[in-house]
Amino acid sequence: QVQLVESGGGLVQPGGSLRLSCVVSGFTFRSSVMSWYRQSPGKERDLVATINGFGGITNYADSVKGRFTISRDNAKNTLYLQMHSLKPEDTAVYYCHALYTNYWGQGTQVTVSS
């Protein structure tokens, strides 16, 4: 049974930081290209960042470059998203996704507000 379980979301003030985690089971995590997406109310789900199986290649949406870092620990079957300098426009539900599959997590809410 495939499972992707996100955690780490919450309420944070502008300029603050959060780290999201996604624990994966049921498929070969280490060989999977993984990603984070986000979706705000009334908007499409947008790609935030991707990382290849060994973690050596990452890509970011322009809106988060220099502020967010995607990483992975293949020994723990866990994907991370470290977020710094958060802005109100980063408010969204963040989803973990295995690219080229239909495997998605349930999402974790990130709210950036004073």
C-alpha positions in Angstrom: 0.0 0.0 0.0 1.5 3.3 -1.1 1.5 6.1 1.5 2.9 9.6 1.5 2.4 11.3 4.8 3.3 15.0 5.2 3.8 16.9 8.4 5.4 20.1 9.7 2.9 22.6 8.5 1.4 25.3 10.7 1.0 29.0 11.3 4.1 31.2 11.1 4.8 34.9 10.9 6.2 36.6 7.8 9.9 36.1 7.7 9.7 32.9 9.7 10.7 29.3 8.8 9.2 25.9 8.7 10.4 22.4 7.7 8.0 20.0 6.0 8.5 16.3 6.0 7.0 13.5 3.9 7.4 9.9 5.0 6.9 7.5 2.2 6.1 3.8 2.0 4.9 1.2 -0.5 7.2 2.0 -3.4 10.9 2.4 -4.1 11.6 5.8 -2.7 15.3 6.0 -3.5 14.8 5.6 -7.2 11.9 8.0 -7.4 12.0 11.7 -8.5 10.2 13.5 -5.7 8.5 16.9 -5.6 6.6 19.3 -3.5 3.5 21.1 -4.9 1.3 23.7 -3.3 -2.2 24.9 -3.8 -3.9 28.0 -2.6 -7.7 28.4 -2.4 -9.2 29.0 -5.9 -5.8 28.4 -7.6 -4.2 25.5 -9.4 -1.8 23.2 -7.8 1.7 24.5 -8.6 5.1 22.8 -8.6 7.4 24.1 -5.9 10.5 22.0 -6.1 11.8 18.6 -7.4 14.7 16.4 -6.4 16.2 13.3 -8.2 16.7 9.9 -6.6 20.1 10.5 -5.2 19.5 14.1 -4.3 22.1 15.6 -6.5 19.8 17.5 -8.8 17.2 19.9 -7.6 14.9 22.4 -9.3 12.8 25.2 -7.9 10.0 27.5 -8.9 11.2 31.1 -9.4 9.0 32.2 -6.6 10.8 30.1 -4.0 14.4 30.1 -5.2 16.9 31.1 -2.6 14.3 30.7 0.2 13.3 27.0 0.0 15.5 23.9 0.0 14.3 20.4 -1.0 16.2 17.4 0.3 15.8 13.7 1.0 17.0 11.0 3.3 16.7 7.7 1.4 17.6 5.7 4.5 14.5 7.1 6.2 12.3 7.2 3.1 11.7 10.8 3.9 11.4 14.0 1.7 11.9 17.4 3.2 11.2 21.0 2.3 13.0 23.6 4.4 11.3 27.0 4.0 12.9 30.3 5.1 11.8 34.0 4.8 8.2 32.9 4.4 5.8 35.4 2.8 2.0 35.6 3.1 1.8 34.4 -0.6 3.4 31.1 0.5 0.2 30.3 2.3 -1.1 27.1 0.8 -1.6 23.4 1.3 1.7 21.7 0.5 1.7 18.2 -1.1 4.4 15.6 -1.5 4.3 13.8 -4.9 6.3 11.1 -6.6 6.8 12.4 -10.2 5.6 10.2 -13.1 3.2 8.4 -10.8 -0.2 9.2 -9.3 1.2 9.0 -5.7 0.2 12.1 -3.6 0.2 12.8 0.0 -2.8 14.3 1.8 -1.2 17.7 2.2 -0.2 19.9 5.1 -1.4 23.5 5.6 1.1 26.3 5.8 -0.3 29.7 6.8 2.0 32.7 6.8 0.3 35.6 8.7 1.0 38.1 11.4 
